[in-house]
Amino acid sequence: MLNKKHQKGVLNEQRAILYLIKKGFTVFQNLFGRGNVDIVAIKDNKVKLYDVKSVSVRKTGKQKGITINRIPTKQQAELGVELLLVDEQGNCKIKEDKKNELLNG
């Protein structure tokens, strides 16, 4: 049985997949649940690599209530992996890199 954190992650990956399918992508999911890439998406002969991240807010401490900033790992950046953020309501946003603003979906 999955704990709450893993349940949230699985649900948000499914939300991300549906978001990409609605955008016209053909979507492939990482079967092993580990690694730098959660989703491979193809559209117009272009391949996109995504790591799905749940939007989280700090619950304690000086930064309580602040959204946790997610950034790709060094290896993900080298591979061109983009972060696909999913909030509590299931809204998806693609964060291309730390310099770009979030793109609304």
N, C-alpha and C positions, 0 to 999 in steps of 0.2 A: 504494500500500500504506500502511496506517495504522501509525503508530508505536505503541509499547506504551501510552502515555497515552491516545491516541485509541481504541485497541482496548478498553481498560478502560471508557472513557466510553460507547462504543457498547453494550458488553455490559451495563453498569449501567442504561442507558436501557431496554433490553429487559427487564431484571429489574423495573424500576420499572413498566413497562407491564403486565407479567404480574401484579404485586402489585395494581395498581389494578383490573384486570379481575377478579381473584379477589374483590375487595371489592365488585364489582357495578357498576363504572363503565364507561361507554362512553368509549373513549380515542382521542384524536387526537394525532399526533406532529408536531412541527415538521419540515417537509420540508427546510428549508435549513440546519439545524444551527447557526444563529446567532440571537441575539436574547435577549430577557428570559425567554422561556417555552419549555420543552422539550416539555411535555405539557399538553394541555387535556383535562380529564376531566369527564364529566357523569354525575350520579346524582340521581334524584328532582328533576329540573328545576333542579338547582343546578350551576353551572359552577365548576370549580376550576382554577386555573392553577398549574403546578408547574415548578420548575427542578430538574433531577436533578443531584446532587452525589455524587461518590465520596468515601467516608470515607477520609481520608489521615492518616498519622502522620509526624511530622517524623523525618527520617533522620539529621540531623547537628545540631551546635550544642548550645547550652545546653538547648534544649527537646527534644532527641532523645527519641523515644518518646511525645511528647505528641500527642494528636489535634488536628488543625488545625480551629479553629472556623470554621464557614461561616455567613455572614449574607447576607441579600438585599441587593442594591444599593438605592440610594435609589429608583430608578425601579421596581424590582421591588416594593418596599414600597408605593409609591404605587398600583401596579396590583393589589395583593393577592396577589402570587405567593408561594407557599409553597415551601420547600425540601424535596425528597424525597431523603433521604440513603440511600445504598446502601453497605453494608460489604463487606469482602473475601469473606464467606461468602454474599453475595447477600441479606442481611436488609435490609428497607426500613423506614425510620422517617420520619415527617413532622414537620418542625420548623416549627411554625406561626409563631412569632416568638421573638426572643431571650429573652423573659420566660417563655415556656412551656417546660416540660420536653418531651423527645421523647416522641412517642406511639408505643407499640409496635404493630407490625403483626402 
